[in-house]
Amino acid sequence: MTGQSQNTHDTIPASISALMAGAIHQTHVAVIVMDVRGRFIYANNAFSALTGLDRRTLLKRSIYDLCRDQPASRGAIESALKTLRRKSSCDGEVLLYNRDHHPIWGGFSVTKVRDDAGKLWLVATVTDITYGKLYESLQQKVLEALIQDKALSDILTLICLEAEELLPGITMSIQRIDEDGRIRPLAGPQLPDSYKQALNGVPIGPSVGSCGTSAYRGEPVLVNDIATDPLWKGYTQLVAPMGFNACWSTPVKNKCGRVAGTFAFYSHSAITLTPFMQSMVDICTRLCALAFEKRDYEDRLQFLAHHDALTALPNRTFFQRRLSEEAIRARRRKSALALHVIDLDRFKEVNDTLGHPVGDDVLKIVARTLIEHSSKTDVIARLGGDEFMLLQTGVKSAEDARLRAEHLIHAVRNAIMDHVPLTAGMVSASLGYALYPQDAANIDLLIRHADMALYRAKSEGRNRACAFDASMADAVNHRRRLEHDLRDAMTNGASGLSLAYQPQLRLSDQTVLGFEALLRWNHPQFGAIAPDIFIPIAEEAGLIVPLGEWILKEACTTAATWDMPLTIAVNLSPLQIFDGDLAHHVHDILIRTGLAPSRLELEVTEGVLIQNTDRALHILRRLKMLGVSIAMDDFGTGYSSLSYLQIFPFDKIKIDRAFISDLERNGHAKAIVRAVIGLGHAIGVPVLAEGVETESQLEILRSNGCDEAQGFLIGRPMPQASIASYLSLWAHPASTSLSQTPQKMSRA
């Protein structure tokens, strides 16, 4: 068997010719008939279209002539013919070349057929699998490059070189379109660097050559006369030295449909859009998109490693690195830096009452505001939660830093109120700042000092900026000492800790109803430490839960020893309520101490309900099932007090002392107190006023129908040993003067 073409062939019997003419000739499936040597005897229109050769030309050739002396292709044909010696049919794949010398991968199925005269013919159907084979081959190479983590430009260059090898006379280039809509050439191995540099940064538009226009339109653009086409006006001088006359550019889109890049075919002659070229376009589009997607994913991971996902600001790690770099630069230039630490006030209330989506909006607004009010050299970061940092560079004086701090505080608050009006009155910002190198010799110390200044701003009322000064370090050290000593006191049987009991009076008959247990700490070195100092320390140090358990147990133990069935009120912190099984713990204490549940009153603030309303309500209902009373403390200081009265049956409302202190001189305070008392009566809940210190305050409360009172006028907090003496003064309440009672008890 030979592969040589011959000019004379045996003729096909009439019977077979008739069948071909009728059924096979017009089918879309490529069909050929060969003799046993592989010479074409017949080819239908579909095969002619596949090869680009007319039927007359084909009948002068053999299948070997379409292999272009490719050993692999000839080997595939030889193997098929050998198989047909033993079998009646066989299948396989073969690489052929069309009239334009473009490769065609064909999947074939060959069957032996004998005519009436007994002569053997080979009838084959051929399917064009070029696209799949090319894509598979090029994809494998690209995937290997991706797995090897090669640079994006190297992967795109590989695509260009492979395409150029399959498309003689074509020069390929690939560009990326950045977020600003500018061209960034990434690959073009056959294009001069000067051309790629000239395109770098050019904005896409309706008339920016083939590539810029294709990216702008989001569709392919073919130009076959660059010199005269208006799309290339202004860019012809760039391409003229290379002699290109045609350019076909196609956009590469990501999963969201946004144009991520383009690739282009340049040619010295007009480009004819053949099916093979279109296949190459499809393949290159897919692979370019895959390469872009991988790089985008890697860039995203890299970004998230150094930036906050919500605000896109640098995170703590990135910020600290930049801070160190700027400190080195400042030392070299002998300039100063100001580190501003910004924390939102009452931000948790936004999340709890308005929802986390609103909270996220607030955080994004803060980020945008800080960017808008910073210079190009400043560095901004979100450290997590609602804490931000801004590093002010090029600081000329302490006044320069102060002005920036004040400006930031006002800008943040105004921006939040303008864009999220629902937060009006809820959110402000506190800021602390420290100077480098004036306030700190190193970065770690600078951060600590700025944090100290922030803490001072918070403790002085929030919504303000505070500069670091040396006294703050002493205050922080003192606070750390107190935390250490408080922890020691708890581990040594509550050494130095004690309870004081403040009486609560029923106003209708001046009868003492019970006492509120208040924690006191007598420090071995510093003496009496105020609760508003050590309670926040206990909360931050994680001591408030065991401390609360000790208070509850001590108070119930003491109350159980009283001769009279007076109530004992105990404050519960939010952390205490949500830690463990509080109802079980309270039940256990009541059993151990023998105190009747009806004598225990647990006080909670609305902050408990704000944190987790459903869980808090569940816990409070379980407590009520034990028979204890639940009072809402500090009523009126939050934003949702009224709504919580509706969803939970409190046993008492306690008006915050802030309203009582203004009762005599502030008409608004008096109106609020009157309204709260009326509300309590309307829903059948007694109202207690805290912080009553004068007869005038008491008289106003009594005249407005207030049920109970507590404060220095009624009695100061006292030790357990003084309770019996105090109660003896009220054995005959009609003869007791309230104005004298505090004085008597203060000497008790």
DRENZA-167679 format. One record per residue (C-alpha): residue in one letter; x, y, z. Coordinates in steps of 0.001 Angstrom, whole numbers, padded with zeros to 6 digits, always signed. Last residue first. Example, Ala and Ser with C-alpha at 12.3 -4.5 7.8 and 13.67 -1.06 7.14 Angstrom:
% DRENZA-167679
s+013670-001060+007140/a+012300-004500+007800/
***
This chain:
% DRENZA-167679
a-023907+055453+113161/r-022654+058978+112552/s-023833+059040+108932/m-027058+057460+110149/k-027983+060417+112321/q-027171+062907+109589/p-029060+060913+106993/t-032105+060686+109265/q-032365+064333+110205/s-033887+065636+106954/l-036201+062667+106821/s-037739+063620+110165/t-039196+060679+112091/s-042234+061162+114308/a-044719+059686+111837/p-042310+056871+111047/h-042543+055259+114537/a-040323+052190+114228/w-038439+054102+111582/l-035488+055071+113788/s-035240+051423+114875/l-034625+050487+111252/y-031415+052474+111215/s-030124+050867+114379/a-030824+047379+112988/i-029165+048245+109664/s-025917+049533+111164/a-024120+046162+111473/q-024884+045294+107835/p-022829+048236+106662/m-024513+051410+105442/p-025364+053085+102123/r-026759+056522+102989/g-030326+056943+104082/i-033609+058435+102920/l-032154+061847+102122/f-029041+060158+100784/g-031076+058337+098163/q-033938+055935+097515/a-037593+056634+096917/e-040846+054700+096390/d-044321+055125+094946/c-044135+058432+093085/g-047606+060052+093060/n-046747+063419+091568/s-047039+065162+094936/r-044709+062583+096482/l-042057+063136+093826/i-042227+066900+094177/e-042069+066577+097971/l-039068+064279+097784/q-037175+066673+095554/s-037923+069528+097939/e-036860+067461+100950/t-033474+067022+099326/e-031165+064154+098358/v-033228+061693+096281/g-030728+059788+094111/e-033081+057115+092805/a-036850+057430+092298/l-038877+054195+092544/v-041952+053540+090385/p-044505+050786+091038/v-045854+048899+087974/g-049604+048774+087249/i-049401+049613+083548/a-051005+053051+083913/h-049341+053655+087278/g-045907+053138+085772/l-046691+055404+082825/g-047916+058150+085146/i-044700+057922+087158/v-042668+058024+083953/a-044581+061057+082687/r-044144+062991+085943/v-040416+062231+085898/i-040150+063413+082288/a-042090+066607+083042/k-039906+067377+086056/a-036758+066822+084010/h-038078+069137+081302/g-038921+071816+083869/n-035378+071861+085174/r-034593+073564+088462/e-036018+071357+091220/l-035979+068030+089351/d-032487+068352+087968/s-030940+065841+090444/i-033967+063577+090030/f-033535+063239+086264/a-029892+062171+086541/r-030802+059830+089418/d-032375+057387+086962/i-036012+056505+087546/k-036337+052905+088780/i-039275+050953+087339/k-040577+047919+089243/d-042024+044464+088661/f-041118+044312+084976/p-043570+042472+082712/f-041503+042143+079480/i-042453+043036+075876/q-044185+046361+076502/l-041807+047667+079122/y-039053+046868+076623/s-040599+049207+074061/l-040657+052059+076565/s-036997+051678+077503/s-035804+051697+073903/y-033445+054629+073611/g-031572+054569+076905/t-031390+056922+079913/g-035120+056790+080656/f-035089+054022+083258/d-031798+053651+085110/d-032825+050231+086491/m-035664+048065+085235/a-036723+045856+088158/i-037207+042082+088159/s-038813+040357+091163/v-038010+036806+092287/g-040582+033986+092230/l-038436+031341+090538/m-040589+031758+087426/k-039427+035359+087355/l-035858+034171+086884/r-036897+031931+083998/r-038656+034880+082392/l-035520+036997+082764/i-033399+034334+081044/h-035771+033960+078090/l-036117+037722+077766/a-032329+038092+077675/r-032024+035410+074995/d-034597+037072+072764/t-033296+040596+073312/n-029602+039943+072784/q-027435+042966+073526/i-030313+045435+073726/l-032075+043535+076484/v-029130+043722+078858/g-028539+047345+077881/e-032047+048046+079122/t-030652+047968+082648/v-031222+045133+085089/e-032102+045025+088796/l-032822+041744+090587/e-035206+041907+093542/l-035053+039134+096117/r-037680+039059+098919/s-040209+037076+096863/p-037629+034304+096423/a-037636+033610+100196/l-034065+033525+101480/g-032965+030133+102830/t-029323+030861+102084/r-028553+027588+100295/i-031938+027346+098565/l-031895+030951+097405/i-028298+030567+096236/d-029142+027455+094169/h-032105+029165+092536/v-029921+032135+091629/h-027337+029816+090026/h-029970+027862+088107/a-031464+031093+086798/l-028008+032397+085843/d-027084+029392+083699/g-023708+030314+082183/d-022679+033862+081369/f-025399+035924+079677/i-026762+037515+082826/q-023361+038118+084414/l-022026+039848+081328/p-025045+042132+081248/s-024398+043140+084886/l-026983+042299+087529/n-027736+044743+090327/v-029032+043345+093622/a-032099+044488+095568/i-032870+042950+098985/t-036454+042991+100182/l-037424+043239+103846/p-039095+040338+105654/m-038171+041719+109124/d-035882+039833+111488/w-032994+040065+109079/t-030678+037030+108818/a-031858+035995+105320/a-030932+039458+104059/t-027266+038842+104894/t-027031+035511+103060/c-028938+036946+100094/a-026533+039890+099856/e-023424+037719+100185/k-024592+035240+097528/l-025555+037958+095066/i-022367+039947+095663/w-020170+036843+095259/e-021897+035887+092017/g-021452+039420+090699/l-017723+039301+091472/p-017418+035951+089719/v-019100+037515+086665/i-017411+040947+086864/l-013869+039600+086875/g-013243+039524+083112/a-010592+042243+083329/e-012663+044749+081332/e-015702+044251+083560/a-013679+044357+086783/i-011968+047556+085680/p-015358+049069+084846/i-016474+048166+088436/f-013267+049546+089998/i-013642+053221+089118/d-017401+053789+089235/p-017377+051736+092447/a-015158+054316+094226/i-012005+052916+095830/a-011787+053292+099628/g-008215+053104+100901/f-005263+053421+098564/q-002912+050941+100230/p-005045+048060+101547/h-007882+048894+099131/n-011307+049114+100751/w-013729+048025+098081/r-017475+048570+098316/l-020330+046837+096485/l-023881+048092+096843/a-026803+045940+098018/e-030131+047761+097715/f-032288+047708+100836/g-035863+046940+101761/l-039379+048236+102177/v-038729+050974+104753/t-042137+052458+105537/q-042799+056164+105084/d-046552+055569+104732/s-047246+056595+101129/l-043577+057178+100359/r-042358+053565+100471/l-038670+053855+101322/q-035610+052065+099931/p-032581+051742+102199/q-028965+051589+100992/y-026955+048544+102049/a-023157+048405+101875/l-021425+045240+100780/s-017794+044306+101333/l-014554+043721+099490/g-011196+044078+101256/s-010462+040354+100941/a-012950+038721+098614/g-011846+035254+099777/n-008266+035540+098613/t-008729+034860+094889/m-011137+037775+094563/a-008826+040171+096431/d-005905+039172+094213/r-007932+039923+091094/l-008808+043284+092562/d-005117+043871+093323/h-004070+043159+089753/e-006842+045311+088307/l-005990+048102+090718/r-002335+047982+089713/r-003284+048071+086045/r-005412+051133+086708/h-002549+052832+088524/n-000261+052098+085585/v-002854+053564+083254/a-003213+056685+085401/d+000560+057160+085581/a+000742+056848+081800/m-002041+059382+081512/s-000117+061907+083600/a+002519+062109+080868/d+000168+063728+078387/f-001636+062332+075369/a-004002+064583+073470/c-007769+064244+073753/a-010475+064551+071152/r-014169+064692+071994/n-017479+062921+071531/r-016957+060993+074772/g-017671+062238+078317/e-014336+062537+080081/s-013888+058765+080356/k-014012+058323+076587/a-011496+061084+075898/r-009219+059693+078621/y-009414+056241+077056/l-008501+057746+073698/a-005467+059463+075249/m-004361+056155+076714/d-004784+054508+073329/a-002583+057192+071755/h+000021+056463+074429/r-000087+052732+073766/i+000284+053258+070016/l+003247+055605+070479/l+004858+053164+072915/d+004744+050401+070335/i+006112+052753+067669/n+009182+053933+069520/a+010477+057007+071363/a+007055+058217+072401/d+005448+061562+073183/q+007760+063895+071227/p+008853+061312+068615/y+006135+060912+067478/l+003026+062632+068746/a+000037+061085+070508/y-003669+061101+069734/g-006953+060125+071291/l-010276+060372+069539/s-013900+059867+070524/a-016625+059636+067919/s-020378+060169+067969/v-023264+057802+067510/m-026688+057733+069119/g-028104+061243+068889/a-029137+060781+065282/t-028513+057166+064245/l-031588+057014+062008/p-030145+059974+060088/v-027638+057663+058373/h-026004+059798+055655/d-026077+063255+057193/m-025825+062112+060827/i-022881+059849+060037/a-021098+062552+058036/n-021623+065121+060804/r-020136+062841+063475/v-017142+061907+061359/a-016399+065493+060291/h-016688+066849+063842/i-014244+064332+065306/l-011885+064616+062330/h-011658+068401+062591/e-010878+068257+066296/a-008069+065768+065668/r-006663+067773+062739/l-006630+070933+064813/r-004881+069174+067677/a-002232+067664+065386/d-001316+071061+063907/e-001348+072573+067389/a+001237+070008+068484/s+003469+071346+065732/k+004708+070777+062190/v+003180+067347+061540/g+004442+065976+058212/t+002453+062768+058495/q-000875+062146+060202/l-001387+058466+060936/l-005074+057703+061141/m-006397+054794+063150/f-009868+053294+063328/e-011837+051386+065956/d-015476+050410+065388/g-014955+046664+065238/g-011519+045964+063812/l-008287+047883+063324/r-009572+049979+060460/a-006657+051787+058886/i-005625+055183+057518/v-002172+056374+056427/d-001499+060018+055633/t+000703+060868+052634/k-002151+061825+050329/s-003691+064090+052961/s-006667+063163+055086/h-010190+064513+055375/e-011746+062630+052476/i-010107+059362+053546/l-011362+059745+057116/t-014842+060490+055810/r-014850+057461+053522/a-013879+055162+056411/v-016460+056707+058740/i-019143+056261+056079/k-018140+052626+055635/l-018422+052045+059394/v-021853+053688+059520/d-023088+051582+056605/d-021902+048449+058408/g-023879+049477+061487/v-026963+049969+059330/p-026493+046451+057946/h-025888+045220+061540/g-029328+046164+062807/l-031015+049334+064023/t-031325+048579+067762/d-028455+046179+068443/n-026084+047318+065720/v-026656+050999+066473/e-026442+050399+070231/k-023046+048777+069710/f-021805+052033+068213/r-022318+053838+071508/d-019294+056074+070863/l-017143+055324+067823/d-013395+054930+068375/i-010666+056951+066682/v-006941+056538+067376/h-004911+059422+065931/l-001137+058937+065584/a+000645+062224+064947/l+003973+062180+063148/a+006951+064518+063346/s+009806+065606+061092/k+013564+065134+061377/r+013710+063976+057764/r+015513+060746+058622/r+013559+060302+061833/a+010299+060927+059979/r+011208+058407+057276/i+011966+055752+059865/a+008682+056512+061625/e+006859+056374+058282/e+008194+052880+057628/s+007235+051687+061111/l+003731+053067+060703/r+003458+051460+057296/r+004232+048079+058830/q+001804+048741+061667/f-000898+049710+059182/f-000490+046557+057107/t-000879+044319+060137/r-003734+046346+061650/n-005830+046417+058474/p-005602+048780+055524/l-008957+050278+054510/a-011207+048415+052079/t-014191+049357+054303/l-015874+045961+054653/a-013049+043584+053667/d-010408+045250+055863/h-007028+045220+054197/h-003665+043451+054391/a-004501+039776+053960/l-007695+040780+052199/f-005662+042453+049459/q-003413+039441+048971/l-006440+037192+048787/r-008054+039555+046292/d-004870+039748+044237/e-004751+035959+044164/y-008371+035779+043063/d-007828+038488+040454/r-004768+036598+039196/k-006769+033409+038897/e-009614+035218+037136/f-007250+036934+034718/a-005692+033594+033743/l-009104+032003+033268/a-010366+034979+031255/c-007273+034765+029048/l-007929+031055+028590/r-011555+031508+027620/t-010892+034395+025251/c-007953+032601+023666/i-010085+029575+022883/d-012944+031624+021464/v-010596+033711+019326/m-008837+030579+018113/s-012191+029151+017082/q-012988+032382+015256/m-009666+032049+013444/f-010592+028501+012410/p-014037+029551+011262/t-012409+032154+009032/l-012643+035878+009777/t-010507+037228+006962/i-007910+039704+008201/a-006600+042208+005652/s-002847+042197+005231/h+000065+043149+007517/s-001751+041521+010430/y-002406+042268+014097/f-004632+039948+016170/a-005771+041518+019450/f-006580+040519+022975/t-008695+042502+025382/g-009023+042914+029137/a-011280+042721+032168/v-014464+043842+030436/r-017183+043428+033072/g-019648+040582+032514/c-019709+039519+036159/k-017821+036320+035407/n-015010+038285+033744/k-014949+039548+030175/v-012156+039427+027598/p-012867+041853+024763/t-011885+041049+021162/s-009537+043028+018920/w-008948+042482+015190/c-006207+044655+013717/a-005300+045288+010096/n-002669+047291+008196/f+000396+046491+010263/g+003701+047847+008954/m+005474+047884+012310/p+006598+051535+011912/a+002943+052537+011218/v+001510+051248+014517/l+002274+054256+016715/q+001777+056844+013955/t-001691+055423+013308/y-002788+056235+016874/g-004392+059682+016499/k-007085+058401+014166/w-007323+054663+014686/l-011095+054490+015107/p-011434+056816+012087/d-010167+054034+009733/t-007811+055404+007080/a-004355+054091+008003/i-005704+051152+010014/d-007388+049591+007004/n-008773+046184+007986/v-010298+047194+011347/l-012193+044528+013259/v-013797+045333+016618/p-015153+042634+018918/e-017689+043688+021619/g-017666+045350+025052/r-018017+048782+023471/y-015268+050433+025528/a-013034+047356+025553/s-013433+046983+021779/t-012764+050702+021290/g-009558+050627+023329/c-008404+047477+021531/s-009237+048456+017928/g-007894+052002+018056/v-009178+054370+020709/s-012307+055848+019130/p-015261+055107+021442/g-013080+055108+024563/i-010500+053259+026624/p-008050+055359+028600/v-004375+055111+027578/g-002343+054042+030619/n+000142+051878+028730/l-000389+052213+024987/a+002914+054049+024386/q+004734+051519+026570/k+003406+048660+024456/y+004591+050344+021263/s+008037+051110+022692/d+008362+047525+023874/p+008215+046294+020273/l+005510+043741+019437/q+006367+040084+018781/p+006094+038986+022411/g+002830+040862+022995/a+001775+040411+026607/l+000620+042547+029536/p-000395+045881+028016/r-002307+048004+030584/i-005149+049964+028971/r-007076+052309+031229/g-010660+051996+032459/d-009962+053187+036000/e-010340+049677+037427/d-007676+048404+035009/i-008172+047008+031505/r-005571+044301+030856/q-004018+043911+027405/i-003115+040904+025277/s-001159+040995+021996/m-000991+038743+018933/t+000903+038928+015672/i-000679+036991+012803/g+001116+035959+009594/p+000867+032266+010383/l-002027+031433+012711/l-001218+028219+014602/e+002224+029394+015696/e+000859+032843+016497/a-001782+031304+018767/e+000806+029314+020718/l+003065+032356+021077/c+000250+034596+022285/i-001051+032062+024807/l+002468+031609+026204/t+002834+035392+026473/l-000370+035424+028519/i+001079+032884+030920/d+004366+034783+031204/s+002559+038095+031814/l+000499+036493+034567/a+003628+035311+036339/k+004018+031571+036764/d+002305+029879+039664/q+003413+026388+038547/i-000254+025462+038657/l-001033+028402+036376/a+001683+027375+033905/e+000384+023803+033890/l-003112+025171+033357/v-001910+027226+030385/k-000206+024235+028757/q-003217+022020+029318/q-005525+024713+028014/l-003498+025019+024827/s-003787+021309+024092/e-007406+020923+025166/y-008453+024097+023372/l-006702+023027+020188/k-008186+019550+020394/g-011701+020815+021158/y-011635+023430+018419/t-010211+021021+015846/i-012806+018302+016393/d-014186+018504+012827/t-015990+015232+012199/v-015047+012956+009298/t-017198+010141+007940/a-015389+007419+006033/v-016226+004918+003270/l-013334+002655+002260/w-013808+000666-000934/l-013246-003009-001819/k-014193-004402-005252/g-016607-007313-005246/a-018222-006419-008557/d-021423-005481-006834/d-019508-003077-004589/r-017664-003974-001439/v-017700-001626+001597/k-015129-001303+004388/t-016075+001196+007119/v-014116+004193+008442/s-015054+006479+011370/f-013069+009686+011643/g-012411+012422+014181/g-010666+015213+012382/w-008250+017773+013768/i-007748+020526+011248/p-004527+022533+011172/h-004367+025742+009138/h-002322+025450+005931/d-004672+027885+004150/r-005988+025012+001933/n-006644+022875+004995/y-004261+020794+007048/l-004963+017382+008543/l-004425+015909+012024/v-006036+012499+012472/e-008308+010880+015022/g-009614+007338+015190/d-012388+004849+014474/c-012409+001411+012835/s-014513-000757+010538/s-014753-004192+008913/k-011874-005664+010830/r-008639-007468+010045/r-007342-005547+007007/l-009205-002508+008348/t-006816-002356+011294/k-003865-001963+008924/l-005622+000937+007200/a-006279+002646+010558/s-002643+002289+011650/e-001348+003731+008391/i-003705+006711+008801/a-002573+007397+012369/g+001076+007053+011342/r+000631+009558+008554/s-000750+012022+011093/a+002046+011445+013591/p+004717+011682+010898/q+003464+015059+009626/d+004383+015153+005939/r+001832+017866+005208/c-001006+015537+006278/l-003494+016606+003596/d-001548+014814+000848/y-001764+011571+002811/i-005545+011473+002354/s-004946+011150-001359/r-005103+013695-004132/k-006515+014333-007614/l-010071+013787-006438/l-009561+016571-003885/t-008869+019158-006566/r-012118+018352-008378/r-014031+018376-005094/d-012975+021903-004218/l-010473+022409-001425/g-011220+024507+001696/t-010609+021427+003826/l-013850+021499+005814/a-015873+022998+002950/s-014827+020154+000644/f-015649+017656+003351/a-019148+019130+003689/n-019642+019236-000082/n-019079+015497-000492/a-015814+013787-001321/y-015408+010799-003697/i-012622+008622-005017/f-009943+010061-002783/r-006801+007906-002636/g-006136+006181+000641/r-004494+003071-000797/v-007539+000891-000106/d-009616+003182-002264/m-011209+006146-000712/v-014758+007427-000215/i-015327+010625+001728/v-018111+012016+003890/a-018208+015257+005896/v-021516+015402+007767/h-023716+018322+006726/t-025476+016095+004166/q-025846+017338+000575/h-023776+014682-001253/i-024659+011814+000984/a-028251+011010+000181/g-028941+011268-003538/a-025616+011603-005275/m-023985+009146-002968/l-026623+006462-003546/a-026446+006904-007301/s-022694+006685-007339/i-022823+003436-005359/s-025091+001764-007895/a-023178+003198-010829/p-019964+001506-009847/i-017155+003818-008789/t-014367+004252-011313/d-010830+003064-010830/h-008432+005899-010650/t-006132+007772-013009/n-004071+010777-011898/q-002347+008943-009089/s-001438+010191-005618/q+001282+008340-003715/g+000475+006954-000244/t+001444+003398-000960/m+000000+000000+000000/
***
